[in-house]
């Protein structure tokens, strides 16, 4: 099993979520986060005529745990749906998931997914 963490733009969430559902992904967690990458994340904006700088822009963090054989397909879906071609599109991290356990039944392994 692998845990996939993807940091994406908030506006891309619905497209990514829909495409993952169509690909058979049944579970994920989405969190509102703020952050910046290599580009620093700072950008000027205005509100009611006042200029200000956004230092840590809002992002969405998706967390999914999938079977090893599904990792490449899930990453391909996220890349396709989250990419705008501009700085700040986000990143995908793949981590090993040593174990998963369903709290209700105590099941372990791939059956939990």
N, C-alpha and C positions, 0 to 999 in steps of 0.2 A: 504494500500500500504506500501511496505517496500523498503528502499534503501539498496542495497548490495554493499559494497566496498570490493574488493579483491585485495590484493597485491601479485603478482605472479612473477616468473622468466620470463625475456623477451623471452627465448627460448620456453616457454610453451604457449605463446600468441596464435599462430595459432591453436594449438590443442584445446585450450579452446574456442576460437572464433567459430571454426567449429562445435564443439559439442553443444555449446549453440544455434547456428543457427538451427541445426538438432532437438534440443529440443523445437524450436519455439520461442526463444527469438529474438525479432526483433530490439531492440535498446540497445546500450551501448556506453559508452565513455571510451577511453583508453588514459592514460597519462603516459609519461616517468617520473619516479620519482627516487629518490635515498633514501636509508635508511637502517637501521639495527634494528634488534630485540634483543631478549634476548642474543643471541650468540655474539653480538657486531659487526658482519659484517666484521671484519677485516680479510683480507687474503693477503698472499704474492703472487706476480706475477712478471713476468719479461717481458721486452720489449727490443729487440735488445741487449740482454745480460745484461741489467741493472735491478736490483731488485728494486721493489717498493711495497708499501702496499696500498691496496684499503680499505679506511675507510668506505665509504658509497657506497655499490655496487648498480648498476643500477637495477631497478625493473620496473614493469608495474602496474599501478593502474587502475583497471576496476571499473566502476561505472554503476550500473543497477538499475532501479526502476521497481519493479514487483508487481503483485497482491499478496495478502497475501497467497493465495492457491498455488502459484508457487514458493514460497521461498525455500522450502525443495528440490524441484527438481533442481532448479538452483544451490543451494549449492552442491548438490550431483554431478552435472556435473563438477563444478569447482574443487571440491576435487579430483575427478577421473582423470581429465585431467592435473591438475597442480602439482600433487604429484610426486616427484622423490624419496622420502624417505630420503633425506638428509637435514641437517640444511639449512635454508634459503629458503624453499619452499614458505613461505609467510603466510598470514593470511586472514581471511574473517570476515568482520564486517557487522552486520545487524542493521539498524537504522529505526525508524519509519519515514514515509513520510506523513506528515499531509495533503498535498494538491499538486496537479499537475494541471497545466493550459497550454493549447496549445496556444501559442502566436498568431498564424495565425487566429484561429477561436474563441478563448475564451472558448473552451470546458474545462470541469473540470472532475476530478475523473478518474476512470479506463478507460474511453473512450480515454483518452490522451495516454495511454500506447499502 
